[in-house]
C-alpha cells in the first residue's frame, strides 16, 4: 500500500462505507470526505464526519501507519491543529493525538482495488492499461480528452504568458515569435525563435514593402550571409544586410545552429526562412486577422505563401536545382501551425480578455484539423484508440507524455474507471 493510493481511495470513496468505526469503537459516518489538498498541510480540507452522535467539521490526515504522524513531524506543526479524523491503513500504535479519532481503513478496502493498482505498477507495456481500454465508456474517454487538451494548453501557455509580459503585452510580437518557432518545425524551432528575437518586428515592419530587404534581414540575422557567394542574389542580400545591420546595430545568431542533416530539401531552413519572409512581406494586421478567424478555411489563405523567384529553383544558396517549384507552405505545415500557434494564441487572447465563448471556439478549431501522425499516436491506434482529429491527437499526446509514461494512473480518469471496475481477469 502506498500513501498516494490510500489518498486516491479516500478521495473517490473506493472503500466499503458500512460498519466504519473509530479506534474507540464508535460508529463513524463520512458526510463529506473533504477537499483534496495538493499543497502543504492536511491531506483533505473542510471535511465533515459524524462520530457517534456528534458531527465534526475540519481537516483529515491520512497515513499508511498511525505512527507516521510523529515520523512526519505533524505533532509540532500548527497546520494540523484542526484535524477531526486520522485515517490510517494500519493502526499500529496508541492514539497519537488526543481527542482525534482514528479510522483504520485496511479491512474496508476491496482487494481488487489494490490488485488493479499493482497491475498498473508492474505493467511493462508503455500504455499500462492498453488491454483494458475497450472496457471504458466513450463518454469517459471524450470528457477526459477535453480536459487533457485544456491541460496541455495551460502548460504550454505558461511560457507564452512570460513572452507576452516581456514584450509589454504586445500580441503582435508574441505571434511573431511563436510563428517563427513554429516555422522551425521542431528540428529548427529554437534557432528560428532566436532569429526572431534577435530581429525586432518593428524593423521588419519598416521594410515590409520590399521582399528583398525582408529576406536580407532574415537570412542575415540567421547567420547565413557570412560566406562568399557566386550567385548574384545572395550577394545582393549580403550587401543589403551589411547596410541594414549597421543601421540598426544588429547582431546575427550563429549560422551553425541550423540543421540540414536528414531533412527533406523542402524542409531546409533556407526554404522555411524564405517562406517566413514571404509571410512577413504580405502580412498586414496578421494578428487581428488570425484572432478574428473561426475556421481553418478562413486561416488557410492567410498562410498560403510561396517563396521568392530565386528559391523556386534553389534549396540552398549557389546550388540550383533542375526545374522550378513554388515551394508553397503545404497543407500539413499549415495544419501544424494551426495546432501549435494559431489555436493556442486565440485561446490565450480570449482567456486574457475573459471571453469564454472565444476560448471554446479556439479549442473547437482543432476539431476541423486532421489528427497528427507520430509514434505515440501509432501506439494508441494499436491499443484501439484512434484520434479522429487534431484535438484528440493533442490530448492523446498529453495523456501519454504526462500520465502513461510516468505511470500516473491514479491521476487519470481512465485509470480511475479501471480501478473502480476491478482487475481484468
C-alpha positions in Angstrom: 0.0 0.0 0.0 1.3 3.5 -0.9 0.1 6.7 0.7 -0.9 8.1 -2.7 -3.1 5.1 -3.3 -4.7 5.5 0.1 -5.4 9.1 -0.7 -6.9 8.1 -4.0 -9.2 5.5 -2.3 -10.4 8.1 0.2 -10.8 10.8 -2.4 -13.1 8.7 -4.6 -14.7 6.7 -1.7 -13.5 3.4 -3.1 -13.8 1.8 0.4 -16.8 -0.1 1.7 -18.7 2.6 3.8 -20.7 0.2 6.0 -19.6 -0.7 9.6 -17.0 2.0 9.9 -15.8 2.6 13.4 -13.1 4.6 15.2 -10.4 3.1 17.4 -12.7 3.6 20.4 -15.4 1.5 18.7 -17.7 4.4 17.9 -19.7 4.3 14.7 -18.5 6.8 12.1 -20.3 8.2 9.0 -18.5 10.1 6.4 -20.7 13.1 5.4 -18.1 14.9 3.3 -14.7 13.3 2.8 -13.1 16.8 2.3 -11.4 18.7 -0.5 -8.1 17.1 -1.7 -5.2 19.3 -0.8 -2.2 19.3 -3.1 -0.3 21.9 -1.1 1.3 21.8 2.4 -0.9 20.8 5.3 -3.5 18.1 5.9 -4.5 15.8 3.0 -8.2 16.7 2.9 -9.7 20.1 4.0 -13.2 21.2 5.1 -14.4 17.6 5.7 -17.5 16.6 7.8 -18.0 13.4 9.7 -20.4 12.0 12.3 -18.7 10.2 15.2 -21.4 8.6 17.3 -24.0 11.4 17.7 -21.5 14.2 17.2 -20.9 16.0 13.9 -17.3 17.2 13.4 -16.1 19.6 10.8 -12.4 20.2 9.9 -9.5 18.5 8.2 -8.5 14.9 7.7 -5.0 13.5 7.6 -4.1 10.1 6.0 -1.2 7.8 6.7 -0.2 4.2 6.0 0.7 3.7 9.6 -0.7 5.7 12.5 2.8 6.1 13.8 3.7 8.1 10.7 2.0 11.1 12.3 5.1 11.6 14.6 7.6 10.5 11.9 6.3 13.2 9.7 6.5 15.8 12.4 2.8 16.8 12.5 2.8 16.9 16.3 4.8 20.2 16.1 3.0 21.7 13.1 0.2 24.2 13.8 -1.3 23.4 10.4 -2.5 20.1 11.8 -4.3 21.5 14.9 -7.8 21.4 13.3 -7.7 17.6 12.5 -11.1 15.9 13.1 -10.1 12.4 11.9 -6.9 10.4 11.4 -7.4 7.9 8.6 -4.8 5.1 8.5 -4.3 1.9 6.6 -2.7 0.2 9.7 -3.4 1.4 13.2 0.0 0.3 14.6 0.2 2.4 17.7 -1.8 4.0 20.5 -3.7 7.2 19.6 -1.1 9.9 18.7 -3.3 12.9 19.0 -5.7 13.4 22.0 -9.3 13.8 21.1 -8.7 12.9 17.4 -10.4 9.6 16.5 -8.6 7.1 14.3 -10.2 5.2 11.4 -8.4 2.1 10.3 -9.3 1.5 6.6 -7.5 -1.7 5.6 -10.4 -4.1 6.1 -12.8 -1.8 4.3 -10.8 -1.6 1.0 -11.7 -4.2 -1.6 -8.7 -6.4 -2.5 -9.5 -5.8 -6.2 -8.6 -2.1 -5.9 -5.1 -2.9 -4.6 -4.7 -5.7 -7.1 -5.6 -3.5 -10.1 -3.2 -0.7 -8.9 -0.5 -3.3 -8.6 -1.1 -4.5 -12.1 -0.6 -0.9 -13.4 2.7 -0.5 -11.4 4.0 -3.9 -12.7 2.9 -3.4 -16.3 5.7 -3.4 -18.8 3.6 -2.0 -21.7 4.2 1.7 -22.5 0.4 2.2 -22.0 -0.2 0.3 -18.8 -4.0 -0.1 -19.4 -3.8 -0.9 -23.1 -5.6 -4.3 -22.8 -8.5 -2.7 -20.9 -9.2 0.4 -22.9 -12.0 -1.4 -24.7 -13.9 -1.5 -21.4 -14.0 2.2 -21.0 -17.2 4.1 -22.0 -16.9 6.6 -24.8 -18.3 9.4 -22.7 -15.5 8.8 -20.2 -12.9 9.0 -22.9 -14.3 12.0 -24.6 -14.6 14.1 -21.4 -11.1 13.1 -20.3 -9.7 14.1 -23.8 -11.4 17.5 -23.5 -9.8 18.1 -20.1 -6.4 16.9 -21.4 -6.4 19.4 -24.3 -7.1 22.3 -21.9 -4.4 21.0 -19.6 -1.9 20.8 -22.5 -2.6 24.4 -23.5 -2.5 25.6 -19.9 1.0 24.1 -19.5 2.2 25.4 -22.9 0.8 28.9 -22.4 2.8 29.5 -19.2 5.9 30.2 -21.4 3.7 32.2 -23.8 2.5 34.4 -21.0 6.1 35.1 -19.9 6.9 36.0 -23.5 3.9 38.3 -23.7 4.9 40.0 -20.5 8.5 40.5 -21.7 7.1 42.4 -24.7 4.8 44.6 -22.6 1.7 42.8 -23.8 2.4 43.3 -27.5 0.4 40.5 -29.1 2.0 41.1 -32.5 5.4 40.3 -31.0 4.1 37.1 -29.4 2.6 35.9 -32.7 5.8 36.8 -34.5 8.0 34.9 -32.0 5.7 31.8 -31.8 5.1 31.8 -35.6 8.9 31.8 -36.1 9.3 29.0 -33.6 6.6 27.0 -35.5 8.3 27.6 -38.8 11.3 25.7 -37.5 9.1 22.6 -37.3 10.8 21.0 -34.3 14.3 20.4 -35.8 15.0 24.2 -36.2 12.5 25.7 -33.8 15.0 27.0 -31.3 17.3 28.8 -33.8 14.2 30.1 -35.6 12.9 31.7 -32.4 16.4 33.0 -31.6 16.4 34.6 -35.1 13.0 36.3 -34.4 14.0 37.6 -31.0 17.3 39.0 -32.5 15.4 40.9 -35.1 12.7 43.3 -33.7 9.4 43.1 -35.5 9.2 46.9 -35.9 12.4 46.8 -38.0 10.8 44.2 -40.3 7.7 46.3 -40.4 9.6 49.3 -41.8 10.8 47.2 -44.7 7.7 45.1 -45.3 7.1 46.5 -48.7 10.4 45.1 -50.0 10.7 41.3 -50.1 14.4 41.5 -50.9 15.0 43.6 -47.8 12.9 41.3 -45.6 15.0 38.3 -46.9 18.2 40.2 -46.4 17.3 40.9 -42.7 16.1 37.4 -42.0 18.9 35.5 -43.8 21.5 37.9 -42.4 20.3 37.6 -38.8 20.2 33.8 -39.3 24.0 33.9 -39.9 23.6 32.6 -43.4 25.2 35.5 -45.3 28.7 35.3 -43.8 30.4 33.4 -46.7 31.4 34.3 -50.3 28.7 33.6 -52.9 28.9 33.1 -56.7 25.2 33.9 -57.4 24.1 37.5 -57.8 21.0 37.2 -55.5 22.8 36.1 -52.3 25.4 38.8 -52.9 22.7 41.4 -53.2 21.2 40.2 -49.9 24.6 40.2 -48.3 25.3 43.8 -49.4 21.8 45.0 -48.3 22.2 43.2 -44.9 25.5 44.8 -44.3 23.9 48.2 -44.6 20.8 47.3 -42.5 22.9 45.6 -39.9 25.0 48.7 -39.3 21.9 51.0 -39.5 20.0 49.0 -36.8 23.1 47.7 -34.9 22.0 44.1 -35.3 23.9 41.1 -34.1 23.2 37.8 -36.1 22.9 34.4 -34.5 25.4 31.7 -35.2 24.9 30.1 -38.6 26.0 26.7 -37.3 22.8 26.4 -35.2 20.7 25.5 -38.3 20.3 21.8 -39.0 20.0 20.5 -42.6 21.0 16.8 -42.0 18.3 14.2 -42.6 15.8 16.8 -43.6 14.0 16.7 -47.0 15.2 19.7 -49.1 11.7 21.2 -48.9 12.2 21.4 -45.1 15.6 23.0 -45.3 15.8 26.1 -43.0 16.7 28.2 -46.0 13.3 27.4 -47.6 11.5 27.9 -44.3 13.1 31.3 -43.9 12.2 32.2 -47.5 8.6 31.2 -46.7 8.6 33.1 -43.5 9.9 36.2 -45.3 7.1 35.9 -47.8 4.6 35.7 -44.9 6.0 38.9 -43.3 6.1 40.6 -46.7 2.4 40.0 -47.4 1.0 40.3 -43.9 -0.9 43.4 -42.9 -2.5 43.2 -39.4 -1.9 39.5 -39.3 -2.6 39.2 -35.6 -6.1 40.8 -35.8 -6.9 38.7 -38.8 -5.9 35.5 -37.0 -7.8 36.3 -33.8 -10.9 37.0 -35.8 -10.9 33.8 -37.8 -13.0 30.9 -36.6 -12.4 28.2 -39.2 -9.4 26.5 -40.9 -10.8 27.6 -44.3 -10.5 31.2 -43.2 -7.0 30.7 -41.8 -5.6 28.8 -44.8 -5.4 31.8 -47.3 -3.5 33.8 -44.7 -0.7 31.3 -44.6 -0.6 30.2 -48.2 2.7 31.8 -49.1 5.3 30.9 -51.8 9.0 31.6 -51.9 10.6 34.4 -54.0 11.8 33.8 -57.5 15.4 32.8 -56.5 14.1 30.0 -54.3 11.9 28.5 -56.9 15.0 26.7 -58.4 17.2 26.6 -55.2 17.1 24.8 -51.9 20.4 26.4 -50.7 22.5 29.4 -51.9 24.5 28.8 -55.1 23.1 25.4 -55.8 20.5 25.5 -58.5 18.1 22.5 -59.0 16.6 21.2 -62.2 13.2 22.7 -62.9 11.3 25.1 -60.7 8.7 24.8 -57.9 6.8 27.4 -56.0 7.7 25.7 -52.7 4.4 26.8 -51.1 3.7 26.2 -47.5 1.8 22.8 -47.7 -1.4 21.8 -46.1 0.3 19.7 -43.5 2.5 22.6 -42.5 -0.5 25.0 -42.3 -2.3 22.5 -40.1 0.7 22.2 -37.9 0.7 26.0 -37.5 -3.0 26.0 -36.7 -2.4 23.3 -34.0 0.7 24.8 -32.4 0.4 28.5 -32.9 -3.0 29.9 -34.1 -5.4 27.9 -31.9 -3.3 28.4 -28.7 -2.8 32.1 -29.3 -6.6 32.5 -29.9 -7.2 30.6 -26.6 -4.7 32.8 -24.7 -6.1 36.0 -26.1 -9.6 35.0 -25.2 -8.5 34.0 -21.7 -6.8 37.3 -21.1 -10.0 39.1 -22.2 -12.3 36.9 -20.3 -14.1 35.6 -23.4 -15.2 32.1 -22.6 -17.0 31.7 -25.9 -13.9 32.5 -27.9 -11.8 30.2 -25.7 -14.2 27.3 -26.6 -14.0 28.3 -30.3 -10.2 28.1 -30.2 -10.5 24.6 -28.7 -13.0 23.6 -31.4 -10.7 24.9 -34.1 -8.7 21.7 -33.8 -11.8 19.6 -34.4 -11.6 20.5 -38.1 -7.9 19.7 -38.4 -6.8 16.1 -39.2 -5.1 14.1 -36.4 -1.3 14.1 -36.3 0.7 11.0 -37.1 3.7 10.0 -35.0 5.0 7.0 -32.9 2.9 7.9 -29.8 -0.3 8.1 -31.8 0.5 4.8 -33.5 0.8 3.2 -30.1 -2.7 4.5 -29.2 -4.0 3.2 -32.5 -2.6 -0.2 -31.8 -4.4 -0.1 -28.5 -7.7 0.6 -30.4 -7.9 4.3 -29.5 -7.5 6.2 -32.7 -7.5 10.0 -32.8 -10.3 11.4 -35.0 -8.9 14.9 -35.3 -6.1 17.2 -34.0 -7.9 18.0 -30.8 -7.9 14.3 -29.9 -4.4 13.7 -31.1 -3.1 16.6 -29.0 -5.0 15.1 -26.0 -3.6 11.6 -26.5 -0.1 13.1 -26.7 -0.7 14.8 -23.4 -2.2 11.6 -21.9 0.9 9.5 -22.8 3.6 12.0 -22.0 2.1 13.3 -18.7 0.4 10.2 -17.4 1.2 6.8 -19.1 4.9 7.4 -19.4 5.1 8.3 -15.7 2.5 5.7 -14.6 0.3 8.4 -13.1 -2.7 6.1 -13.3 -4.1 7.4 -10.1 -4.4 10.9 -11.6 -6.0 9.6 -14.8 -9.8 9.3 -15.4 -9.2 6.2 -17.4 -7.1 4.7 -14.6 -9.9 5.6 -12.1 -12.5 3.9 -14.2 -10.5 0.7 -14.5 -9.5 0.6 -10.8 -13.2 1.1 -9.8 -14.2 -1.8 -12.0 -11.6 -4.2 -10.6 -8.7 -6.1 -12.3 -9.0 -7.6 -15.7 -9.4 -11.4 -15.3 
